[in-house]
Amino acid sequence: MKAASRLRVAFQGERGAFSEEAAVRLLGEGIELVPRPTFDSLFSAIGEGAADFVLAPVENTLAGTVTASIDLLVESGLKAGGEIILPIAHCLIGGPGATLETIRSVESHPVALAQCERFLRAHQRIAARAALDTAGSVRDVVRAGDPARAAIAGRRAADFWGGKILLEHIEDHPENYTRFLLLSRSPQASVNANRLSLVLELPHAPGALHRALGVFARRSMNLLKIESRPLAGRPWQYRFYLDLQASLADAATRDALEELRQSADRVLILGCYPAHEPAPREGA
């Protein structure tokens, strides 16, 4: 009997990345991990036949929205079927022979650097250098063997690439979490779905956003997040990303969306899925 094929899950970064850890926590050790070097290549993984699912970071509690990921999600046609919120603990990682005193530069993904600004301000002799991803930075630092170089990444990356952890928990605040969406072409509907993500494009007219949000307020639907992003080719016009505590299984939600479509230029549902609540940190 032929063994069932493993689910292939693409993530942005090299092996050991936080996205890899999130994928394993969400779906288990039995998945096939598919590292992709950039966000563009991540969102093309399913179309190229390289993966069955994509796990994409969309928001961090310290650095805010991962705009590259969100913008590509809208254009990709992929839909969210699940989410996971991962606690992020950053380490300063060097190669063999490195110490805190020898480090003169540190590299990592710009989002990770933004989450460690307090550490960088306290060590101004250390120059921050942006890189494609956290785990790839550890790989490069270890391979270079230069005691003056370090990376910012998680313990998983240090373990995978053989890096030396010089300092732990250098993030600005211990309550540091990244939210990831599990994306596919046609996610299975869940009876536990209670978070709805969508995009609105509205007429460029006074009160358009107020009227749109009133659709949800009148039905006592809880708005969890709203954020604007510029519309390419339409200067000073924006699309709005919304997260709501809502389910497409509820008649009130369906009615709200139908009313919204009558006045909005575009209503795009990004997905309806079970919200994830992170477990307390160890020792908390």
N, C-alpha and C positions, 0 to 999 in steps of 0.2 A: 504494500500500500504506500502510495506516494505521500511523503510528509507535507503538511500544509506550509505554504510559503509564509515567511515572516512579514509583518507590516514594515514597509520602508518609510522612515520618517526623516525628512530633510530639516536641517537647522543651519543657521548662519554661523560660520566660524569653523575653527579646527576642533579636533577631538579634545575633550576636556572643557569645552566652553560651558557657560551657564545654561545656554540653550540645550545642550546635550543632557545636562543634568535634569532640566525641566522635562524633557521628553521621556526620560527613563522614569522619573517620578510619576508622570501622568499615565504612561502606557506600559511600564514594566520593563524588565531586563530582556525580555524576549524579542524586542523589536530590532530591526536592522537600521543602524544609524547612518545617515547620509549627510556628511558635512558639505556645505556649499560656501565658497569664499566670500560672496557679496550678497546683498539683499536682492539685487537683480537676478542673480543666479538662483537664489532661494525660491523666489516666486515663479521661476520658470521650470522648477524641478519636476512638477507634476506633468506639465505639458510636454516635457522632453522624455517622459517615461522613466525618470530616474527615481521617483518617489511616489508613494500613495498618499502621504500627508505632508503638510508643511507645519512646523511649529515656529511662529513668528513673535518676537517681542513687540508689544505695542505701547507699553507704559511703564514708567518707573516712578516710585514714590519720591525720589529726590531729584531726578533729572527731567521728569515730565514725559511727554509723549515721544515715542520713537517715530518721528515724522516720516522718515524714509519708508518704514514698514507700513505705516497707515496709508500713505499715498499709493504705494504699490498694491496694497490690498484692494483698493477701489478699482484699479485698472485691471486687476488679475482675473476677476470673475469668480475667485474662490470664496467659499463661505465658511464661517466659523461654526464648529460643532462642539467645541469644548474650550475650556480655559484652565490654566494653572497659574497660581501666584507663588513665585519662588523667593524665599529669603536670600538676599545677596550679602555675602561676607567677602570683602576684598582683602587680598594679601599682597604684600610686597615680595616679589619672587625674583631671585637672582640665580646665576649659574654657580658652578663649583668655584670656591674661593671668594665669592662675593660676600661683603658685609655691608651693613648700613653705612659705615664710614667710607667705603670705596665707591658707593653709587653716585654717579653724576648725571644720569639720565634715566627716565622711566617711560615706558611705552605701553599703550593700551588703546582700546576702543575709546573714541571721544566721550561716549556716555559714561564709561567707567571712570575716566579722568574727571569728568564733571561731578561724579559722586564722591571724589576724594580730594576736593579742593582744600579742605582744612589741612590735610597732611602735606599737600604741595606748598601751601603758604608757609607752613612751619619748617619746611626744608627747601628754602629757595635756591640752594646750590644745585638742586636736582631739577633738570630741565624736563618738562613733559613733552612727549612726542606722540602724536596721534597715529594709530595703526588700524588695520582692518578689523581686528577682533582681539579679545582678551587672551584666549588660549594660544592663538597664533603668535602673540607677543612673547609668551613664555617659551614656545618652541624656538623662536628666533634668538632669544636671549641665551638659552641653554646651548644652542648650537654655536653661537658666536664665542662663548667662553670668555667674554670680556667682563671682568669684575666691576667695571664702571657702569654696566648696563643692568637694568632691572625691568620687570614688567609688573603690571597690576592685573590680577586675575584671581580666580578661586582656587581652593585647595585641590579640586579635581584636576585642574590643569597642571598644577605643580606635580601631582602624583603621576599623571599620564606622561609628562615630558621630562620628568626627573629634575624639576627645579627645586631650589632651596628656598624655603619660606623664611624671610628675614623679619617680617612683622605681620601680625594678623589684625583683622578688624580695623583697617585704616579708612573705612568709609566714613562720611561726615556724620552719619546718624545711624544708630543700631536698627531703627525701624526702616530698613531699606529693602524694598521688595520690587520685583519685576513681574509684570503680568504678561503672559503669553497666550496667544490664541492658536488652537489646533484647527487647521484649515484643510479643506478638500473641495472637490468639485461638487459633490452632492452628499453632505453629511447626513447621517441618520437622525431623524427627529427623536428627541428625548422627552419622556413624560415628565422629567424633572426640570425641563428648561424654564429658567426664570430670569434670564438676562437677555435683553434684546439690543443689538447694535445696528445702527443704521446711519445713512448719510442723507442729508437734505441739501438741495440746491433750490434757493428761493428767489422770487422776483426781486429785482433791485428797487424796492419801493419802501416808503415809510411804514413801519409796523409789521413788516412781513414776518420777522422772527417772533415777535410778540404773539401774532396770530397763530403761528405754527406751534409754539410751545403751549398755547392755550388749549389746543386739541388734547394734550396729555393732562394738563392741570384740571380741566373740567371732569376728567374721569379718574382723578386722584391717582394718576400713575406717577411713580417716583422717578424723577430724572436724576441719574447717578453721575453723569458727566456730559459736558458739552464743550466742544472746541472747534474753532474755525481754522480753515486752511485756504490759501489763495487758489483761485481757479486759473489754471494756466491759459493764457491768451485772453483773459478778461480782467484787465487791471482794476484793482480795488473792489473786486467781487470775490465772494468766498463761498465755500461749501462748509456745512456744519456736520460734525461727527457727534452722534448722541449715543449714550448708553442709558437704557431704562430698565427698571425692575419690572419686567413684563414678560408675558408668554404669548406666542402666536396661537396657543390653544384657547386663549380667553377671547370671548366675543368682544369685550370692550377694547382689547388691543387691535383686533381686526377692524373694528369700526373706526378707531382713531386713525389708523393708517389709511383707510378709505377716504375719510374726510380730509386728511392731509394731502393726498394725491390730487384732490380737486383744486388746490391752491398752489402747491409747490411745483417748481419746474421739474424736479426729479426727486424721487424717493427710492433709495437703494438699500435693501435689507442686507446687512453684512452677515447676519446669523442670529439664531436664537438658541441658547445653550445653557446648561447648568452653571451657575456661578460657583466659583471655588473660594472657600474660606481657608486661608493658610493656618496650619497648626501653629501653636505657640513655639517660639524658639526654645531650643534646649537650654535649660538652666533658668528660663524666664519665670 
